[in-house]
Amino acid sequence: MGLISEVLLLPFAPVRGSAWAIRQAIREAERLYYDPAAVRAELAQLEEQLEAGEIDEEEFDRREDELLDRLEIGLRGGAGTGEGTAR
């Protein structure tokens, strides 16, 4: 950017900074959400719930599918790139 455009856009600097911070927070949240270790831990917990009779087979299958989708995205490296979110 040129000097003139920088001067003209100076009043918007706080907005640009806030947008950057929000993007960073979203990227970190996605990284944690799609972290393969976290997803595997949730799968183990889900299996424990099934074995304890806390959830039925249908609920287990539905939630397991969601977790496996998250795991696939995490292993592909899509976390933190916006690939895992609807934009």
N, C-alpha and C positions, 0 to 999 in steps of 0.2 A: 504494500500500500504506500501511496505517496504521502508526503507530509501534510498536504491540504486535506486529504481524506481522513488522516489520523486526527487532525484538529477538529474537523467537522463531526467525527464520530466519538470524540472524547466524552461528551455527555452520556453516551451509551455504554461506557466502560464498565460500570457496575452491573449492568444487565448481561454483558458478555461474560464477565467474571462469574456471575451467578449461574449462567447457562453452562459454563465449563464445570463448575462444582457439581451441578445436578447430573451432568453426563458422567462425571467420575463416580458419583455415588451409585448411579444406576449400573455402571460397568462393574463395580465391586459387588453389588448385590447379585448381579447375574453370575459373577464368578463363584460366589459362595453357593448360590442356588443350584448351579450345575456341577459343582465339585464332585467328582466321582466318589471320593471317600465319604462325603456326607450322604450322597444318594445310597451308597451301599449300606451305610448305617441305618438309614430309614427303611431300606428293604428288610434288613434283619429285624428291626423293631416291628415292622408290619407282619412278618412271619410269626413273631412271638405273640402278637395280638390274635392272629388266627388260631394258633395252637392253644391259647388261653381261653378261646371262645368269646373274645371281646368283639370280634367282627365275623361276619359270615363269609362264605366262599365268594359270593358275588362281589361284595365290597372289597375283598382282598384282590380279586382279579382286576377290578377297575383301578384301584390305587396302584397295584403292581405295574399295570400298563403305563400309567402316568410316570411312575418312577423310572421305568425302563426307557421311556422316551427321553426323560431328563438325562439319564446316564449316557444314552447314545449321543446326545448333543454335547455333553461334557467331554466325552472321549474323542469326539470329532474335533474338539477345539472351538466350538461355536460360542462358548460362554464369554461374555464380555464384549462380543462383537455386534450385539443387537440381533444376532441370528435366532436367539431363543425368545425374542419378544415380538409381539404383534405391533409393528410400526407402520 
